[in-house]
Amino acid sequence: MSKVSEPDCYETPDIPLFTGVIKDSRHLDTPVSEDIDDSSLPSSELFQRFSGKQLDTSKQNYDRVQIGKPLKQSEYSFNPSGRNAESALERYQRLRVEIEALANDLKSVEQESPDLELEQGNKASDISKQISSLQHILDQCENTLHQSGNAGTAQSTNIAKQLMQELQASSDRSGDDTNRITYELYSTPTGSKDNTKLFADIEKRVASLENGIGSTVEMQKPIATTLALLEEKLSLLDENKLAIVETKIASLSDALENSSATMESSEKVDNLFELMNQWDSTSQQVPMIVERLVSLKGVHEQGISAVNSIHQLQKDQSSVTDLLKSTAASFQRLETAFEENKKIINSNVTSLEERMAKLEARLS
């Protein structure tokens, strides 16, 4: 095989082996200066050094200076509509969640370093005591919320407590199997509300059905009368009655066609009679009009010839006026030409006289 038909082969350099060590190239562009100390400090010493310290900003103006960055915060949104429209129960739930989260955080901090001072010399245990007092206040709020609940819920809870007390008392007693107590409990906390809601739903469904079908005064009649009317209307659909109705309809259609034809013919006759009445008065005057036109035939012919001659005279007059206008224009042009020639002749004569005078002066 020749070398021309062989495919081209290109060699690439080998890939360098990966050593497993990744160098941090983030500090390569850092400028090296003797004034900068690159030594690192432990975070615990830094915390002890700056814990409890405050920045005095009374003598400084930081209006156009941004100090630090905003801290990350956790939000508990129990009321999407806004804080101002937050109910008492929603505020209680939000505070309960926040206090429980804070207590868990303080517990983890206390387990890691019990003697650690957080802020202003307070330890995690001190803040936990304050949180316990806050939890006590929240418990009081919870009791208040339960007391302000609806009467049905409070009554059901009292009945349940009473039943539990009776069951506890009966279990403490010693007796036979015949002294057992059997209770049947039915939970209907909002029976009246459910009934009203059910009736409202039924009314809505009935209203929607009436809107779909169509509610009229006839449909509000008793069912017996409506059924009787339906039976009467259905009885009309019998085959024998339908045949009779068809024959009556055919006869009526024929009568209507005949009546329509007679009506059209009578209207046409009336129109023709009115036209004939109009022509009766004019038919008596037609012979007189014809005789008058025949007698005036010569006059009309003379008038036509006179009109034609007048038209011819008008044409001749217009041609004469055009000729006069052209002649006047030519005379005007001749007059202007004579004036110009006169001026030229006068100028030539004056020039000749001057030349003759000059010649005489030279000869003399």
C-alpha positions, 0 to 999 in steps of 0.5 A: 500500500502506498503512503498517500492512501494512509490516514494522517496521524498527529501526535500530541504531548502527554498530559502531566500526571496529577500529583494530588496537591491543589495549590491555593492560588488566591493569594498569588496576587497579594502585594508583599509589604513590610508594613503588613503583619501576616501572622495568624491569631486563634479565634478564642483569644480574639473572642476573649479580647473583643467580648463585651467591648463597645464602639463609642460613636458619640464623637464620630460622624458615620453618616456616609460610612458603612460599618460592617455588613448586615447580620443574617436573620431568621424570619418566622412569617405566620401572617403573610398580610403584615405585622400590623394585622397580626392576631393575638394567637399568631403573635403567641405562636411566633414568640413561642417558636422564637423563644424555643429556638433561642433556648436551644441555641443557648443550651448548645452553647452552655454544653460546649463552654459553660463559663463563656460570657456572651454579652455584657458579662452575661452567661448562657445560664443567666439568659436561660433563666430569663427565657424560662420566665418568658416561657412562664409568661407565654404559658399564662398567655396560652391559658388566657387564649384558651379561656377566651375560646368559644363556649362549646369547646370549653364545655366539651373539655369539661365533660371530657375531664368529668368523664375521665375523673369518673373512669379513674374513680371506677377503676380504683374501686374493686368490683366484679365484671358486672360493675363495668361502666360503658360510655358512648362518646359522640364528638359534635363540636360544631353541630349547629354550624355544620347544619347551617353550612350544609343547608347553605350548600344545599341552597346554593346547589338548588340555585345553581340548578334553577339557573341552569334549568330555568326557574319560572312561575309555572315550575313552582306549581305543585307536582300533581298539576304539572304532571296532569298538564304533561299528560294532556300535552303528551296525549296530543302526540297520539298517531290518530290525533297527529293525522287529524292535525296534519289534514287540518294543516294541509287544508289551511295551507291550501286556503291560505295560498288561494286567499293570497292569490286572490288578494294579489289579483285584486290589488293589481286590478285596483292599481289598473283601475286607478291608472285608467281613471287618470288617463280618462281626463287626459284622453279628452285633451289629446286631440286638441294638443295634436291639432295645436302642435300641427298648426305650430309646426311652421312657426317651430321650423322658422324658429329653428332656422332663425336660431341656426342663423344666429349661431352662424352670425355669432361664430362669424363675429367671434372670428372677426374679433379674433382677426381684429385682435391679431391685426391690432397686435401686428400694428402695435409691433409695427409702431414699436419697430418704427420708433426703434428705427427712427431712433437708430436713424436719428443717432446715425444722422447725428454721428454723420454730422459730427464726423462731417464737422470734424472733417471740415475742421481738419480741411480748413 
